[in-house]
Amino acid sequence: MTHDGRGVARRADGKAVFVAGALPGERVMASQTGRHKSFDEARTVEVLQAAPERVSPRCPHFGVCSGCALQHYDESQQIVAKQRVLIENLERIGHVTPERVLAPLTDAAWGYRRKGRFSVRRVEKKDKTLVGFRETDPRFVADIGECHTVIPQIGERIGALSQLVDGLDGRRDIPQIEFIAGDPTPDFSGIALTFRHLAPLSQADRDALVAFGQQHDFAIYLQPGGVDSVHPLWPAEPTLAFALPQWDLRFAFRPLDFIQVNAGLNGKMIQSALDLLDAGPDDRVLDLFCGLGNFTLPLARQVREVVGVEGEAGLVQRARDNAAANGIANAQFHAADLGKDLSTQPWMGEGFDRLLLDPPRSGADFVLTQLPLKQFKRIVYVSCHPASLARDAGYLVNERGWKLKAAGVMDMFPHTAHVESIAVFEP
């Protein structure tokens, strides 16, 4: 399989063909959809000989909606295929092999997605407004009424969202709806919807959005401009937060903040990272790309001091606020662009024992070249993109002399081709 969940076939001349909807070992009838210099693309028309791992997709929109790519693949085998992608990337891109492959981490495969963005489009030919994810052809919005991977409170109300927007005066001025969910409280579901709008909304539209929020117990936010323009419509001061009970922590967040999409897997991932980092009460830890402090604050419960660094100043401030609210005094936070020169940053000159980093898809190659790596006894690297992890692992091992002690995958996004990975390095 490819990294994006397509089956790989080959023509008689050896040219690769990436076949959407096909699984390894299958014989399928396929229709070509694209031609490129080094590979072609196709889609499955008919499965002539199915793989034992093939299952019937739960969602009727599978194959049209791009939200999932692997619903036709048995759940237990999806993570095996993703693990294979990680190991192949490490070998092919990084030219490294882990001394040990970690057991995959999994959690609930359905109804797990607590954060995402729906596209919105008024389609005159259908005389309706579509709310959902993009189709496999990204020019179009999928006509869906439900989603089984999104938390049920949202996934079962996509049709209702479509009807809501279709009834608004400004239905052509709303391109996106963001959803995010924290933990429920006795008087609030913990779920927020943010409506981006390109023109001012009428009072009737604002009233309709408030009524929808009240009916379904959703906080409603409006976004008339950039990220800084987001503000609550109803209620006046909604409280969004999630807990990590293993560490007696509670994180407050804003509706467009980054939080891990899979709450159950997030707790397991944090525990795995802390176990692999193996930091003790005398250690000082550097946590790069720390966000709200998802790893930083749990680490603070077990080490002498932890320093978190994040590029977005708003997240840094909320991380500081969360540390204070949880009574944590041994966590510092700094705002810094980790893709630029860091030589003048005050924390760069401080001594650390261990390094944890969780970069975006682009990876951490630039920051790794700037760090005095000899100070660290161990590095734990959490990644949302196996290829960038493989590249950075190659740098650490082949150019800086570190050892890749272990690596593994974590199924943060079941039924999609995305995978979270984790690797541990020692000098």
N, C-alpha and C positions, 0 to 999 in steps of 0.2 A: 504494500500500500504506500501511497505518497503521504507526505506530511499533512495534506489537507483531506485525507480520507478517500481518495480514489484508488481503484485498482490499477496496477501497472501491467500492461500487456506489451508484446513486441511484434512488430511486423517481420516478415521474412528477412528483410535486410538488417534487422536488429534495431530499428528505430523504435523508441518507446512511445506508447500510446497510453495516456492517462484516461481511464474509463470511469466516469461517475456512476455510482450505483453498483459497481462490481466488487466482489471480494476475492481475496487470494485463493487460488485453486479452482475458481469457477470457469465454466465455459458459457459465454454469453454472446448474444447477437447485439452488436453495437453500431451506433450511427455516428459518423464523424461530425464534430462540431467546431473544430479548429485545427489549423495546420501551422506549425512553427518550424524553425530551422532544425532544432535538436529534438523536438517531440511533437506529437499530435495529441488532440483531445477528442473524446467521444463520450457518448452517454449510452447507458444500457437500455436496450429496447425490449429484450426478452432474455430471461435466464434459462439456458438450455440444460445446464448441469450445476445445481446449487451446491455451495459449500455447506458442510454440516453446521457451521456457525451462523448461517443465515436464519433470520427470524422475521416475522411480519411486523412492520413498523406500527407502533401504537398510534401515531398521529396521521390523520387522513391527508395532511398537507405535506407530508414528507416527500422530498424530491422536487417540490416547487419552492417551498420556503427554505431559505439558506440558514435558518437558525440551527439546524442539525444536519450532520452529514453521515451519521453512523447508526441511525435507528434500526437499520436492517442487519446489524451486526450484534450477536449475542453480547449482553452486558459484560459478562465475565471475560470475553475475549477482546473487548475494546481496549482495555488497559494493557493487555499483553501486546497488542499491536503498537500502542503508543510507547511502551517500553522499548520495543524493537526499534522504533524511529529514533528514540534518544540514543541508544547504543550505537546505531548506524551513524548518526550525526557526530557523535564523539569520535568515532573511528575515521570517518570520511573527511570531516571538516577540521577537527582538532588533532587528529592523529594520536589519540590517546584512548586507553582502555581502563575502566575502573578496576581496582583490585577486587572490589565486591559490588554486586548489584543488589540494591536494597529491595525489600519486598514492597510491592506497590501499595499505596494508600488509597482507599476508596471509602465512599459514604453513600448516602441516598442518591439513586440515579434519576429520580423523577421529582418534580416539584421543588428543586433545590435553588433555582436561580433567583436571587433576591435583589439584583441590580441589573439594569439594562436600559436600552433605548429603543422605543418603537418609532418607526417612520410613519408619517401621516400623509395621505394624498387623496384629494377629491378626484374621483374618476367619473367623468360625465357619461361615458358610454354605459357604465354600470349603474349610474344614478345613485352612487353611494360614496361614502368616505371610508377609505381603507386605513386601518390601524394595525400594524404588525411589523414583522421583520422584512427585510428585503427578500425578493425572490433570488433564485440562483442566478438569474439575469438581474444584476443590481439596478437596472433602470426602472424596475417595477417593484411595487410593494405587494407582498403576498396577501391574498384575500383569505384571511383566517378568522376563525371565531373563537379559538382557544389555543393554548400552548401547554403542553404537558411537562416541559422542563422548567418553566417559570413557576414561582410559588403559586399555589392554587388561588389565593385571594386575588391575584392579578391575572394569572393564566386563564381562569374561568370567566373573566370579565372583559376580555378583549372585544367581544361582540358588543357589549354594553358601552365600551369606550368609543367604538366606531359610531354607534347610534348617537351618543352624546355629542361628539364633534360634528357629525353630519347635521345636527339640529342647530348649530351655532351660526350666527351671522358671519363670524370670522373663520368659517371652516376652511377656506382657502389660504388663510394666513397662519395656520398652525402646521409647521413641518415636522415637529418631533414632540414626543412625550417621553420623559425619563421616569423610570420607576425605581424606587429603592425601599428596602424594608429593614427596619431594626427589630428589636424585640417588642412584643405587645405588652401593654400595661392594662390594669383593670378598666381604664377609661379611654384607651386608644389602641388601635391595631398596630401602630408603629410603622405604617406604610405611607409613603408620600409619592405624589405624582407632580412632576414639573412640566407645565405646558409652555413650550417656546412659541412665541407669537411675533409675527413680522410687522403687525400693525396694532394700534390700540384696540382693545376689546370693548365692545359695548357693555353697558350695565346689564342688559339682559343676558349676555354671554357670561359675565362674571357671576351673576346670580345662578345660572344653570350649573356652572362649575362648582360653586359652593354647595348647591343642592345635591350634586353627585357625590361630593366628598362627604357630606353629612349622611347620605343614604348608605354609603359603603364603608364609612369610617376611615376615609383616606384624608390625609393632609393635602391641601392643594397649594402649589406654588406656581408663580408666573415668572417667565424669563423673557422680557421684552428686548434684551440686548445680549451683552456678553455674560460671562459667569458671574461677575459682580452685580449684575442687575437682578439676580434671582431673589424673590421676596415672597413671603407667605400671603396667600389670599384668605385661606381659612384652615385652621383657626389662626388667631393672631400670633401666637408664639408656640408652634408645635414643638414637641420634644422628640428628637430622633436619637436612638442609642441602641447599642448591642452589648451584651455581656460575654465575658470569658470566665465562666464560673470556676474553671480549674485554677485560676490565678486570682480570683476575687477581684475582677476588674470590670469596669463599665466604661464604654467609649461613647461619648456624644459626637455626633457628626452632622454635617449639612447635606442637603439633598443631592448635590452634585459631587460630593466627596468620593474618592476611591475607597471602597471597602471590598474585601474578597467576596465573590458572588455566592460561594457555597459555604454557609455557616458551619455545617457539620464537619466538612473537610478542613476548614480553616483551623479549627481547634486541634485536629490531628496533625496538620502541617506545622503549626507552632511547636507542638510537643516534640515532633521529629527534629525540627531545627535546633531546639534547645538541647535535646539529647545528643545530637551530632556535634554541636558546638562544645559541649562538655565543659562549660564555664563554671567556676567555683566562686565561693564568697570573697576571695581575694582578687578576683580578676576584674579588669577594666575592659569593656567591650565597645567596639565601634559598629554602629548599625547604619548602613548607608541605604538611601532611598527608603527612609523609614515611614513615610506617610503619616498616618495618625498615631503611630507607635504600636502597630499591630504586633510586632516582635519586641520592640523596645521595652514596653511596660512589663510584659511577662518576664523578660530578662532581668529587669530591675528587681524582681522578687528574689533573685538567687545570686546576684553578683554585687561586687563592691560599688561599681558605677557603670553606667552605660550612656553613651553619647549617640544620639540619633541625628542624622543629617538628611534633609529633604529639600528639593528645589522649590516647592510651592509654599510661599510664606504663610498662606492661610492654613494649610495643613499643619505647619510647624506650630502656629499659635494654638490650634486646637489640640495638638499633641501635648503642649505645655499645660493647657487647661485641663486635659484629661489626667495628666500626671498629678496635678495639684488636687483635683477632685477625688483621686484615688489614694491620696496621702503618700505619694511617692516623691521622695526628695533626692534620690540618687540617680535621676535621669535628667540629662541636659539635652536640649534640642537646638539645632542651628539650621538656618536657611542658607542654602548654597546650590548653585547650578553645578551639578556633578559632571556636566559635559564640557566644562571650561577649566581654565587654569585655577588650581586650588592652592597655590603656593602661599598666598597671603591669608588663607583661612586660619583663624586662631587654633582650631582643633587639630590641624594638620601637624603641629609641633608637639602635641601631647602624646604620651606613651599609651599604647593599648596592648592587651594580651591576645585578643581574639577579634575576628572580623566576621560580621554577618552582612550580607547584601542581598537585596531583592529588587533588581533593576527592571525597567520596562523592557519591551520587546527588543529594543536596540542593544541591550546588554550593558556591560560595564567596562569595556576595553579601555576607554580613555582614563577613567578614574584609577583603574588598576595600574596603569603605567606611571601614575603620579605618587602612589602610596609607597611609603617605606615598608615593604612587605616583610623584611627580616624581623620586625618587631612582633609579628603574629605567630602564635603557636598553632593556630588552626583557623581555617577559613571555611565558612559554610555559605554556599551560593544557592539561592532560591531563584528559579527562572520560570518565566511564562513562555519562553521560546527556545526549544532545544538547539536550534542552529546557533544562536548567539551564545548560549552556554557552552556549546562545543568549541566555538572560536576562542572564547575567553579561557576555557580549560586548556586549550592548546598553548595559549600564551603562558599561563601559569606553569604548566608542566615542561614544555619544550624550551621556553626562553628564560624562565625564572627558577627552574629546578624543583618545583613543588611536586608532590605525589598526589594523584587522584585516588584517594583511599576508597571512596564509595560514591555511587550515584544511583538514583532511582526516580520513579515517576509518581505523581499524585493526581488522581482524577478529579480535578476541580470542576471540569466541564463535561460530564457524561453526555454521550450521544453526539458530541461535536468532535472535530479533529484536534481541538486545542488540548494542550496538556501542560501541567505544572511539573517542574522537575526540581530536584535538589541534589547537590553534590558537596562533598567534604574533601578538603585538601589539607595536607600536612607538609611541613618543610622536608 
